[in-house]
Structure formats: structure tokens, C-alpha cells
Amino acid sequence: MKSLSTLITSLFFYLLFLNYAQAQVSGGFFNSGIDKSGKGDYYGAIADFTKVIEQQPSESKPYHYRGINKFNLKDYTGAIGDFDHAIELNPKYADAYYMRGMAKVGAKKKKDSCEDFKKAIELGYSGASEALDKYCK
């Protein structure tokens, strides 16, 4: 019969392995999503980022990248929802504020986009200045 410490050690290494395996699967889907997005396969990228989100729901980047792909498909409402999640998980995610602002412009909510562009600038995303000038003046 194994001792309690041997069982605990075995359980620890088993859980460590599961976490490592999960990270490898999530990372593979993340990289695949980036690749598909770059090739214009936005639906495939969304599917991959959704798998990453299922594995790592507290990570902001998969929401952000999935939102970009929804934006590219002109699913502005879906994109805004994903950018909302990314910002909720990482309130200092400047690019997510910028992209949410752009999605709001696409959704014909230009006035609402201005605060997002201002926040993106405040957080250091200088590219948002042009959008602020274009849509909020």
C-alpha cells in the first residue's frame, strides 16, 4: 500500500501534467487561430479562439483576437461583446479599447466609440488618436 505522501506526490504530478497538456492544446489553438486569421479564414479563427476560451476563460487575449475576427466579418455586436470580456479581464488592454471603439463605429454608435478611443490613448495606444480625430470631432 502506498503511503499518503506518495499518493499526494502522484496526484500533484498528475495535476501538473494535466495543466501542461491543457496549455499545449490551448496554445496550439491560439497559434492556429492567429494563422487562420492572417489567411482570412475568420470563421476558422473564431472557432480556434473559442476553443482557447473554453480552456482558459480568464485570459483576455483570446477574447480580443476572436473579437477582431468577428469585426472582420462585420459582426460588430459580437465583436463588442468579446472586447467587453477582454477589457473586463484586463482593464489596461489599450488595443481592446481601440478595437471596441472601431466596432462601435461599425455598429453606427460613433458617439459611444469616443470614450473607448480616449481610454486607448490614455493607456498608450497612440493609433487611437487618428480614430478619435476622424470619428469624434
Rosetta constraint file for C-alpha pairs under 8 A:
AtomPair CA 2 CA 6 HARMONIC 6.16 0.50
AtomPair CA 2 CA 7 HARMONIC 6.59 0.50
AtomPair CA 3 CA 7 HARMONIC 6.39 0.50
AtomPair CA 4 CA 8 HARMONIC 6.14 0.50
AtomPair CA 5 CA 9 HARMONIC 6.04 0.50
AtomPair CA 6 CA 10 HARMONIC 6.05 0.50
AtomPair CA 7 CA 11 HARMONIC 6.06 0.50
AtomPair CA 8 CA 12 HARMONIC 6.04 0.50
AtomPair CA 9 CA 13 HARMONIC 6.30 0.50
AtomPair CA 10 CA 14 HARMONIC 6.11 0.50
AtomPair CA 11 CA 15 HARMONIC 6.14 0.50
AtomPair CA 12 CA 16 HARMONIC 6.12 0.50
AtomPair CA 13 CA 17 HARMONIC 6.07 0.50
AtomPair CA 14 CA 18 HARMONIC 6.28 0.50
AtomPair CA 15 CA 19 HARMONIC 6.21 0.50
AtomPair CA 16 CA 20 HARMONIC 6.20 0.50
AtomPair CA 17 CA 21 HARMONIC 6.05 0.50
AtomPair CA 18 CA 22 HARMONIC 6.03 0.50
AtomPair CA 19 CA 23 HARMONIC 6.15 0.50
AtomPair CA 20 CA 24 HARMONIC 6.25 0.50
AtomPair CA 21 CA 25 HARMONIC 6.28 0.50
AtomPair CA 22 CA 26 HARMONIC 6.10 0.50
AtomPair CA 22 CA 55 HARMONIC 7.00 0.50
AtomPair CA 23 CA 27 HARMONIC 5.84 0.50
AtomPair CA 24 CA 28 HARMONIC 6.04 0.50
AtomPair CA 25 CA 29 HARMONIC 6.37 0.50
AtomPair CA 26 CA 30 HARMONIC 6.06 0.50
AtomPair CA 26 CA 51 HARMONIC 7.15 0.50
AtomPair CA 26 CA 52 HARMONIC 4.85 0.50
AtomPair CA 26 CA 55 HARMONIC 6.35 0.50
AtomPair CA 26 CA 56 HARMONIC 7.49 0.50
AtomPair CA 27 CA 31 HARMONIC 6.11 0.50
AtomPair CA 27 CA 52 HARMONIC 7.50 0.50
AtomPair CA 28 CA 32 HARMONIC 6.03 0.50
AtomPair CA 29 CA 33 HARMONIC 5.92 0.50
AtomPair CA 29 CA 48 HARMONIC 5.12 0.50
AtomPair CA 29 CA 49 HARMONIC 6.64 0.50
AtomPair CA 29 CA 51 HARMONIC 6.85 0.50
AtomPair CA 29 CA 52 HARMONIC 6.19 0.50
AtomPair CA 30 CA 34 HARMONIC 6.33 0.50
AtomPair CA 30 CA 48 HARMONIC 6.50 0.50
AtomPair CA 30 CA 49 HARMONIC 5.98 0.50
AtomPair CA 30 CA 52 HARMONIC 6.28 0.50
AtomPair CA 30 CA 62 HARMONIC 7.21 0.50
AtomPair CA 31 CA 35 HARMONIC 6.21 0.50
AtomPair CA 32 CA 36 HARMONIC 6.07 0.50
AtomPair CA 32 CA 45 HARMONIC 7.20 0.50
AtomPair CA 32 CA 48 HARMONIC 6.75 0.50
AtomPair CA 33 CA 37 HARMONIC 5.97 0.50
AtomPair CA 33 CA 44 HARMONIC 7.04 0.50
AtomPair CA 33 CA 45 HARMONIC 4.12 0.50
AtomPair CA 33 CA 46 HARMONIC 7.00 0.50
AtomPair CA 33 CA 47 HARMONIC 7.79 0.50
AtomPair CA 33 CA 48 HARMONIC 5.12 0.50
AtomPair CA 33 CA 49 HARMONIC 5.92 0.50
AtomPair CA 34 CA 38 HARMONIC 6.23 0.50
AtomPair CA 34 CA 45 HARMONIC 6.79 0.50
AtomPair CA 34 CA 65 HARMONIC 7.90 0.50
AtomPair CA 35 CA 39 HARMONIC 6.42 0.50
AtomPair CA 35 CA 45 HARMONIC 7.78 0.50
AtomPair CA 36 CA 40 HARMONIC 6.27 0.50
AtomPair CA 36 CA 41 HARMONIC 4.95 0.50
AtomPair CA 36 CA 42 HARMONIC 6.69 0.50
AtomPair CA 36 CA 44 HARMONIC 6.33 0.50
AtomPair CA 36 CA 45 HARMONIC 5.23 0.50
AtomPair CA 37 CA 41 HARMONIC 5.44 0.50
AtomPair CA 37 CA 42 HARMONIC 5.35 0.50
AtomPair CA 37 CA 44 HARMONIC 7.78 0.50
AtomPair CA 37 CA 45 HARMONIC 5.42 0.50
AtomPair CA 37 CA 69 HARMONIC 6.80 0.50
AtomPair CA 41 CA 45 HARMONIC 6.18 0.50
AtomPair CA 42 CA 46 HARMONIC 6.07 0.50
AtomPair CA 42 CA 69 HARMONIC 5.25 0.50
AtomPair CA 42 CA 70 HARMONIC 7.31 0.50
AtomPair CA 42 CA 72 HARMONIC 7.28 0.50
AtomPair CA 42 CA 73 HARMONIC 7.12 0.50
AtomPair CA 43 CA 47 HARMONIC 6.30 0.50
AtomPair CA 43 CA 69 HARMONIC 7.56 0.50
AtomPair CA 44 CA 48 HARMONIC 6.30 0.50
AtomPair CA 45 CA 49 HARMONIC 6.13 0.50
AtomPair CA 45 CA 66 HARMONIC 7.14 0.50
AtomPair CA 45 CA 69 HARMONIC 6.99 0.50
AtomPair CA 46 CA 50 HARMONIC 5.99 0.50
AtomPair CA 46 CA 66 HARMONIC 5.23 0.50
AtomPair CA 46 CA 69 HARMONIC 6.38 0.50
AtomPair CA 46 CA 70 HARMONIC 7.37 0.50
AtomPair CA 47 CA 51 HARMONIC 6.42 0.50
AtomPair CA 48 CA 52 HARMONIC 6.49 0.50
AtomPair CA 49 CA 53 HARMONIC 6.17 0.50
AtomPair CA 49 CA 62 HARMONIC 5.43 0.50
AtomPair CA 49 CA 63 HARMONIC 7.28 0.50
AtomPair CA 49 CA 65 HARMONIC 7.21 0.50
AtomPair CA 49 CA 66 HARMONIC 5.72 0.50
AtomPair CA 50 CA 54 HARMONIC 6.23 0.50
AtomPair CA 50 CA 62 HARMONIC 7.55 0.50
AtomPair CA 50 CA 66 HARMONIC 7.34 0.50
AtomPair CA 51 CA 55 HARMONIC 6.44 0.50
AtomPair CA 52 CA 56 HARMONIC 5.89 0.50
AtomPair CA 52 CA 57 HARMONIC 7.70 0.50
AtomPair CA 52 CA 62 HARMONIC 6.54 0.50
AtomPair CA 53 CA 57 HARMONIC 4.66 0.50
AtomPair CA 53 CA 58 HARMONIC 7.79 0.50
AtomPair CA 53 CA 59 HARMONIC 7.35 0.50
AtomPair CA 53 CA 62 HARMONIC 6.16 0.50
AtomPair CA 53 CA 63 HARMONIC 7.10 0.50
AtomPair CA 58 CA 89 HARMONIC 6.63 0.50
AtomPair CA 59 CA 63 HARMONIC 7.68 0.50
AtomPair CA 59 CA 86 HARMONIC 7.73 0.50
AtomPair CA 59 CA 89 HARMONIC 6.93 0.50
AtomPair CA 60 CA 64 HARMONIC 6.37 0.50
AtomPair CA 60 CA 85 HARMONIC 7.05 0.50
AtomPair CA 60 CA 86 HARMONIC 4.33 0.50
AtomPair CA 60 CA 87 HARMONIC 7.25 0.50
AtomPair CA 60 CA 89 HARMONIC 5.56 0.50
AtomPair CA 60 CA 90 HARMONIC 6.27 0.50
AtomPair CA 61 CA 65 HARMONIC 6.11 0.50
AtomPair CA 61 CA 86 HARMONIC 6.63 0.50
AtomPair CA 62 CA 66 HARMONIC 5.95 0.50
AtomPair CA 63 CA 67 HARMONIC 5.98 0.50
AtomPair CA 63 CA 82 HARMONIC 5.08 0.50
AtomPair CA 63 CA 83 HARMONIC 6.49 0.50
AtomPair CA 63 CA 85 HARMONIC 6.51 0.50
AtomPair CA 63 CA 86 HARMONIC 5.47 0.50
AtomPair CA 64 CA 68 HARMONIC 6.35 0.50
AtomPair CA 64 CA 82 HARMONIC 6.18 0.50
AtomPair CA 64 CA 83 HARMONIC 5.51 0.50
AtomPair CA 64 CA 86 HARMONIC 5.62 0.50
AtomPair CA 64 CA 96 HARMONIC 6.20 0.50
AtomPair CA 65 CA 69 HARMONIC 6.47 0.50
AtomPair CA 66 CA 70 HARMONIC 6.30 0.50
AtomPair CA 66 CA 79 HARMONIC 7.49 0.50
AtomPair CA 66 CA 82 HARMONIC 6.90 0.50
AtomPair CA 67 CA 71 HARMONIC 6.02 0.50
AtomPair CA 67 CA 78 HARMONIC 7.01 0.50
AtomPair CA 67 CA 79 HARMONIC 4.15 0.50
AtomPair CA 67 CA 80 HARMONIC 6.99 0.50
AtomPair CA 67 CA 81 HARMONIC 7.68 0.50
AtomPair CA 67 CA 82 HARMONIC 5.03 0.50
AtomPair CA 67 CA 83 HARMONIC 6.00 0.50
AtomPair CA 68 CA 72 HARMONIC 6.21 0.50
AtomPair CA 68 CA 79 HARMONIC 6.61 0.50
AtomPair CA 68 CA 99 HARMONIC 7.35 0.50
AtomPair CA 69 CA 73 HARMONIC 6.42 0.50
AtomPair CA 69 CA 79 HARMONIC 7.76 0.50
AtomPair CA 70 CA 74 HARMONIC 6.28 0.50
AtomPair CA 70 CA 75 HARMONIC 5.07 0.50
AtomPair CA 70 CA 76 HARMONIC 6.79 0.50
AtomPair CA 70 CA 78 HARMONIC 6.37 0.50
AtomPair CA 70 CA 79 HARMONIC 5.17 0.50
AtomPair CA 71 CA 75 HARMONIC 5.47 0.50
AtomPair CA 71 CA 76 HARMONIC 5.47 0.50
AtomPair CA 71 CA 78 HARMONIC 7.86 0.50
AtomPair CA 71 CA 79 HARMONIC 5.42 0.50
AtomPair CA 71 CA 103 HARMONIC 6.37 0.50
AtomPair CA 74 CA 106 HARMONIC 7.45 0.50
AtomPair CA 75 CA 79 HARMONIC 6.12 0.50
AtomPair CA 76 CA 80 HARMONIC 6.03 0.50
AtomPair CA 76 CA 103 HARMONIC 5.13 0.50
AtomPair CA 76 CA 104 HARMONIC 6.95 0.50
AtomPair CA 76 CA 106 HARMONIC 6.25 0.50
AtomPair CA 76 CA 107 HARMONIC 5.67 0.50
AtomPair CA 77 CA 81 HARMONIC 6.36 0.50
AtomPair CA 77 CA 103 HARMONIC 7.57 0.50
AtomPair CA 77 CA 107 HARMONIC 7.03 0.50
AtomPair CA 78 CA 82 HARMONIC 6.40 0.50
AtomPair CA 79 CA 83 HARMONIC 6.16 0.50
AtomPair CA 79 CA 100 HARMONIC 7.28 0.50
AtomPair CA 79 CA 103 HARMONIC 6.55 0.50
AtomPair CA 80 CA 84 HARMONIC 5.99 0.50
AtomPair CA 80 CA 100 HARMONIC 5.44 0.50
AtomPair CA 80 CA 103 HARMONIC 6.10 0.50
AtomPair CA 80 CA 104 HARMONIC 7.11 0.50
AtomPair CA 81 CA 85 HARMONIC 6.41 0.50
AtomPair CA 82 CA 86 HARMONIC 6.28 0.50
AtomPair CA 83 CA 87 HARMONIC 6.10 0.50
AtomPair CA 83 CA 96 HARMONIC 5.59 0.50
AtomPair CA 83 CA 97 HARMONIC 7.26 0.50
AtomPair CA 83 CA 99 HARMONIC 7.28 0.50
AtomPair CA 83 CA 100 HARMONIC 5.65 0.50
AtomPair CA 84 CA 88 HARMONIC 6.05 0.50
AtomPair CA 84 CA 100 HARMONIC 7.54 0.50
AtomPair CA 85 CA 89 HARMONIC 6.18 0.50
AtomPair CA 86 CA 90 HARMONIC 6.03 0.50
AtomPair CA 86 CA 91 HARMONIC 7.86 0.50
AtomPair CA 86 CA 93 HARMONIC 7.46 0.50
AtomPair CA 86 CA 96 HARMONIC 6.68 0.50
AtomPair CA 87 CA 91 HARMONIC 4.72 0.50
AtomPair CA 87 CA 92 HARMONIC 7.15 0.50
AtomPair CA 87 CA 93 HARMONIC 6.08 0.50
AtomPair CA 87 CA 96 HARMONIC 6.43 0.50
AtomPair CA 87 CA 97 HARMONIC 7.19 0.50
AtomPair CA 92 CA 123 HARMONIC 6.54 0.50
AtomPair CA 93 CA 97 HARMONIC 6.71 0.50
AtomPair CA 93 CA 120 HARMONIC 7.93 0.50
AtomPair CA 93 CA 123 HARMONIC 7.67 0.50
AtomPair CA 94 CA 98 HARMONIC 6.39 0.50
AtomPair CA 94 CA 119 HARMONIC 7.20 0.50
AtomPair CA 94 CA 120 HARMONIC 4.50 0.50
AtomPair CA 94 CA 121 HARMONIC 7.46 0.50
AtomPair CA 94 CA 123 HARMONIC 5.44 0.50
AtomPair CA 94 CA 124 HARMONIC 6.78 0.50
AtomPair CA 94 CA 125 HARMONIC 5.82 0.50
AtomPair CA 95 CA 99 HARMONIC 6.06 0.50
AtomPair CA 95 CA 120 HARMONIC 6.57 0.50
AtomPair CA 95 CA 125 HARMONIC 6.65 0.50
AtomPair CA 96 CA 100 HARMONIC 5.92 0.50
AtomPair CA 96 CA 120 HARMONIC 7.91 0.50
AtomPair CA 97 CA 101 HARMONIC 6.13 0.50
AtomPair CA 97 CA 116 HARMONIC 5.03 0.50
AtomPair CA 97 CA 117 HARMONIC 6.59 0.50
AtomPair CA 97 CA 119 HARMONIC 6.68 0.50
AtomPair CA 97 CA 120 HARMONIC 5.36 0.50
AtomPair CA 98 CA 102 HARMONIC 6.32 0.50
AtomPair CA 98 CA 116 HARMONIC 6.02 0.50
AtomPair CA 98 CA 117 HARMONIC 5.39 0.50
AtomPair CA 98 CA 120 HARMONIC 5.49 0.50
AtomPair CA 98 CA 125 HARMONIC 7.75 0.50
AtomPair CA 98 CA 128 HARMONIC 6.09 0.50
AtomPair CA 99 CA 103 HARMONIC 6.11 0.50
AtomPair CA 100 CA 104 HARMONIC 6.14 0.50
AtomPair CA 100 CA 113 HARMONIC 7.34 0.50
AtomPair CA 100 CA 116 HARMONIC 6.82 0.50
AtomPair CA 101 CA 105 HARMONIC 6.32 0.50
AtomPair CA 101 CA 110 HARMONIC 7.96 0.50
AtomPair CA 101 CA 112 HARMONIC 7.45 0.50
AtomPair CA 101 CA 113 HARMONIC 4.15 0.50
AtomPair CA 101 CA 114 HARMONIC 6.84 0.50
AtomPair CA 101 CA 115 HARMONIC 7.80 0.50
AtomPair CA 101 CA 116 HARMONIC 5.13 0.50
AtomPair CA 101 CA 117 HARMONIC 5.96 0.50
AtomPair CA 102 CA 106 HARMONIC 6.32 0.50
AtomPair CA 102 CA 113 HARMONIC 6.83 0.50
AtomPair CA 102 CA 131 HARMONIC 7.99 0.50
AtomPair CA 103 CA 107 HARMONIC 6.14 0.50
AtomPair CA 104 CA 108 HARMONIC 6.26 0.50
AtomPair CA 104 CA 109 HARMONIC 4.96 0.50
AtomPair CA 104 CA 110 HARMONIC 6.15 0.50
AtomPair CA 104 CA 112 HARMONIC 6.72 0.50
AtomPair CA 104 CA 113 HARMONIC 5.44 0.50
AtomPair CA 105 CA 109 HARMONIC 5.31 0.50
AtomPair CA 105 CA 110 HARMONIC 4.69 0.50
AtomPair CA 105 CA 113 HARMONIC 6.23 0.50
AtomPair CA 105 CA 135 HARMONIC 7.78 0.50
AtomPair CA 109 CA 113 HARMONIC 6.51 0.50
AtomPair CA 110 CA 114 HARMONIC 6.84 0.50
AtomPair CA 110 CA 135 HARMONIC 6.43 0.50
AtomPair CA 110 CA 136 HARMONIC 7.25 0.50
AtomPair CA 111 CA 136 HARMONIC 6.96 0.50
AtomPair CA 112 CA 116 HARMONIC 7.50 0.50
AtomPair CA 113 CA 117 HARMONIC 6.37 0.50
AtomPair CA 114 CA 118 HARMONIC 6.20 0.50
AtomPair CA 114 CA 132 HARMONIC 6.22 0.50
AtomPair CA 114 CA 135 HARMONIC 7.40 0.50
AtomPair CA 114 CA 136 HARMONIC 5.81 0.50
AtomPair CA 115 CA 119 HARMONIC 6.11 0.50
AtomPair CA 116 CA 120 HARMONIC 6.10 0.50
AtomPair CA 117 CA 121 HARMONIC 6.26 0.50
AtomPair CA 117 CA 128 HARMONIC 5.39 0.50
AtomPair CA 117 CA 129 HARMONIC 7.15 0.50
AtomPair CA 117 CA 131 HARMONIC 6.97 0.50
AtomPair CA 117 CA 132 HARMONIC 5.78 0.50
AtomPair CA 118 CA 122 HARMONIC 6.16 0.50
AtomPair CA 118 CA 128 HARMONIC 7.48 0.50
AtomPair CA 118 CA 129 HARMONIC 7.84 0.50
AtomPair CA 118 CA 132 HARMONIC 7.17 0.50
AtomPair CA 119 CA 123 HARMONIC 6.17 0.50
AtomPair CA 120 CA 124 HARMONIC 6.38 0.50
AtomPair CA 120 CA 125 HARMONIC 5.23 0.50
AtomPair CA 120 CA 126 HARMONIC 7.66 0.50
AtomPair CA 120 CA 128 HARMONIC 6.29 0.50
AtomPair CA 121 CA 125 HARMONIC 4.84 0.50
AtomPair CA 121 CA 126 HARMONIC 5.50 0.50
AtomPair CA 121 CA 127 HARMONIC 7.69 0.50
AtomPair CA 121 CA 128 HARMONIC 5.86 0.50
AtomPair CA 121 CA 129 HARMONIC 6.58 0.50
AtomPair CA 127 CA 131 HARMONIC 7.36 0.50
AtomPair CA 128 CA 132 HARMONIC 6.09 0.50
AtomPair CA 129 CA 133 HARMONIC 6.18 0.50
AtomPair CA 130 CA 134 HARMONIC 6.07 0.50
AtomPair CA 131 CA 135 HARMONIC 5.88 0.50
AtomPair CA 131 CA 136 HARMONIC 7.72 0.50
AtomPair CA 132 CA 136 HARMONIC 5.21 0.50
AtomPair CA 132 CA 137 HARMONIC 7.27 0.50
AtomPair CA 133 CA 137 HARMONIC 5.62 0.50
